[in-house]
Amino acid sequence: MHSNLQDGFGRRIDYLRMSVTDRCDFRCVYCMAEEMTFLPRQQILSLEELYRLAALFVGQGVKKIRLTGGEPLVRKGIVGLCEQIAALPGLRELVMTTNGSQLVKLARPLAEAGVKRLNISLDSLQADKFRAITRTGELKQVLDGIEAARDAGFESIKLNTVAMAGRNADEVLDLVEYAMARDLDITFIEEMPLGDVGRSRGESFFSSDQVRALIAQHYSIIDSAEQSGGPARYIRLEGHDKSRVGFISPHSHNFCATCNRVRLTVEGRLLLCLGHENSVDLRALLRRYPETDKPLLDAVAAGMQRKPERHEFSHDDQIQVVRFMNATGG
């Protein structure tokens, strides 16, 4: 079945990214300020409201849901929510993005609940540098979490690295080697200008083409047309059949023409584009109409016609969107 959700440019929306919390146990330099104020409890969607919206979007033809945060695994009741969403008829896959800190205890329960794939953030393999980037994170905890996830039986695990000049660009090859040795995919992401993180972003910008050039110095690259249902472009490296290297390039290789997704913040705002502030407030409708979904469906359909054609990111230090990444849904 085709998705019923179609925007004004004819793009069908079959992928929903849902933030289940704005809280996180890390304070990554590209995602948050050091001191953060989180949303009061009454402003965030309850587990029941999150499930109701997931069911509503799957009923409209959404095939893939990604749970994000903040850090989704700090939300109480997350495994039960995963189990409920994974069981929705018509959903092809439930996936999650995590910082890996809670996976030692939660990887297996998540896999058993029906989460098919995990994306795990890993921005450095050096403990001191990892701590500097995450401000609070323990590298060993995350590496142990990755091993727990490998043992838990997910269909696939992908590492996500935000490449930054002067911070971790010198580790690109080490990170690729780490992923290849474990048959994991790895995606390098260009930093996005979301929120005032208290430093210059322009000076740390490191493009996907620069990452690729570094990799090409040491590996034979095979271009790939594979898709994972998101914005990443992939390559394979000769001699490594089980892993892919991906690039998410909001600046240098804009991916808007094929955009198939919308984001739901934990306060119930449906973000129509990562790079714009326009949104639809679904929380008010959820709470005003507990018995009927029609007003919600009407609001979503109207919102789709306002989905912008593309984001307009630059890396010249302008804060183009004031919300932080943790409030955006990863």
Buried (B, 14 or more C-beta within 10 A) or exposed (E): EEBBBBBEBEBBBBBBBBBBBBBBBBBBBBBBBEEBEBBEEEEBBEBEBBBBBBBBBBBBBBBBBBBBBBBBBBBEEBBEBBBBBBEBEEBEBBBBBBBBBBBBEBBBBBBBBBBBBBBBBBBBBBEEBBBBBBEEBBBEBBBBBBEBBBEBEBEBBBBBBBBBBEBBBEBBBEBBBBBBEBEBBBBBBBBBBBBEBEEEBEEBBBBBEBBBEBBEEEBEEEEEEEEBBBBBBBBBBEEBEEBBBBBBBBBBBBBBEEBBBBBBBBBBBBBBBBBBEEBBBBBEBBEEEEEEBEBBBEBBBEBBEBBBEBBEBEBEEEEBBEBBBBBBBB
